[in-house]
């Protein structure tokens, strides 16, 4: 395209073009975020597969089919919110305990009567 073939638009035409473009873009659906697999959740949040399956409902897990063995998928934002200490302290504490080796877990101590 050379300079002689250039298209010249008035300010009104440019405004109209911008309005039409904005309308078209408003109807375009945003890309849906990819869903996380169980393995993704394990790797990202340093938890075991068993823990993810046990807490799937709390993490917003969605089954991809009716069978009992249907794969689970998770929304990244929802999992992050559930894992946040501010969102659910009980879930974060449970995850931290699950990640610890058994021998270093604290035992629940009961009061002793010295009477």
N, C-alpha and C positions, 0 to 999 in steps of 0.2 A: 504494500500500500504506500503510495507516494503522497506528498503534501497536497497535490491537486485532487486526490480522491478523499480527503479528510471530510468528515461530517461535522457540520457546525450546528449546534442547538442553542436556542434561546434559553434564557433563564426559566421561562414558564415551561418550556419543553423538558428541561432538565428536572424541574420540580415534579412534573407529571411522571417522568420516567422513574424518579426516585420513589414516588408514591406507589406506582405499579410494582416496582421491585420489592418494596416493603410488604405489600399485600401478598405477593408470591412467597416471600420468605416466611411470613406468618403462618402459611398453610403447610410448610414443610415440617414434618415431625422430627424432633430431635432424636439423635441416635440413642437407642436404649443402652444403658451400661451393661457390660458383660456381667453375667452372674458368676459367682465364685463356686468352685467345686469344693468338696470336702478337703481335698489335698491342698487347695489354695488357702483355705481357712487355717488348716494346720500349720502351713509354712509361714503365713503372714502373722499369726497370733501366737505361735509357739505352743500349740496345744496338741494333744493326741487325737487320733481318729475316733477313739472310743469316746473321748470327752465331747467332740463335735456332735456325734450321733446322740449322746445322752442329753445334750443341750440344744438340739436342733430347733425345737419349738421356740426357745428363748432367743435364738439367733435369727429367727425368721426363715427357717429352712422350708423350701418348697419342693415337694416330690414331683418328679417329671413322669408321672404315670400312676396307674392305679395299683400296680403290683407291690408286694411287700418289699421287693428288692429294687424298686425304682430308684434311680439316682437322685440325690439331693442337690439343690443349688441355693445359693445365698446372695442377697444383695449386699454389696460391700459396705455401703453407708449404714445399713441396719446392724450388721455384725459389729462394725466399729463402735456404734452407739451402745450396743449391748455390752461390749467389752470395756467400755470406758468406766473408770472408777466413779465418775460423777453420775453416769447414767444408771448403773446397777452395781453397787459395791459388792453385793453378794456374789455376782457372777464373776467379777474380776478376782475376788479372793479365791473362789473355787478354782478358777483357771490357774492361778498362781500355785495353789496347793497341788493340783493335778500335775503341774510341770515339775514339781520338786521330787527328787528321789524319795522313796518311802522312808529310808532311815533318817532323813533330816526333818521329816514332818514333826511338828510339835504335837505332843499328846495332850489330851484334855485332862487336866489335873483336878481332882476332887478334894475338897477341904478335908483335913484330918482333924479329928477331935483329940485334943491333948488333955482332956479332963481329968 
